[in-house]
Amino acid sequence: MSTVTFKEALELIESLPEEERWSLIEIVRRRLVEKRRDEIAESVRQAREDFARGDVKRGTVEDLLRDLRG
């Protein structure tokens, strides 16, 4: 598969009819939202695993600041 430069992609998009460009924008936006949602879900899953293993600390903001100061 050949790679397309950013400039070439923009030129290709600009060659599309306006309605198709708007559709493309919506599709890309939706895919970015879905990707971010998947990343957040994975982060939550990992945090739950860490918590279940006891690999997390609990405390107040003051406890956190105290730990950060060493």
TORPAFI-400753 format. One record per residue (C-alpha): x, y, z. Coordinates in steps of 0.2 Angstrom, whole numbers, padded with zeros to 4 digits, always signed. Example, Ala and Ser with C-alpha at 12.3 -4.5 7.8 and 13.67 -1.06 7.14 Angstrom:
+0062-0022+0039 +0068-0005+0036 
END
This chain:
+0000+0000+0000 +0007+0017-0005 +0007+0031+0008 -0001+0048+0004 +0006+0064+0011 -0004+0076+0021 -0004+0088+0006 -0010+0075-0006 -0024+0070+0006 -0030+0088+0007 -0029+0090-0012 -0039+0074-0014 -0052+0079-0001 -0053+0096-0009 -0057+0087-0026 -0073+0079-0018 -0090+0087-0020 -0094+0098-0005 -0107+0086+0002 -0095+0072+0002 -0082+0083+0011 -0094+0086+0025 -0098+0068+0026 -0080+0064+0027 -0078+0077+0041 -0092+0069+0051 -0085+0051+0048 -0068+0056+0054 -0075+0065+0069 -0085+0050+0074 -0070+0039+0072 -0059+0050+0083 -0073+0050+0097 -0075+0031+0096 -0056+0029+0097 -0055+0041+0112 -0069+0032+0120 -0060+0015+0118 -0044+0023+0125 -0054+0029+0141 -0062+0012+0143 -0045+0003+0142 -0038+0015+0155 -0053+0012+0166 -0051-0007+0164 -0032-0006+0168 -0036+0005+0184 -0049-0008+0190 -0036-0022+0188 -0023-0012+0197 -0035-0008+0211 -0040-0027+0212 -0022-0031+0214 -0019-0018+0227 -0007-0008+0216 -0015+0008+0220 -0014+0020+0234 -0028+0028+0243 -0028+0044+0253 -0032+0063+0253 -0025+0077+0243 -0014+0081+0257 -0007+0063+0257 -0003+0064+0239 +0006+0081+0241 +0016+0073+0256 +0021+0059+0245 +0026+0070+0231 +0037+0081+0242 +0046+0065+0247 
END
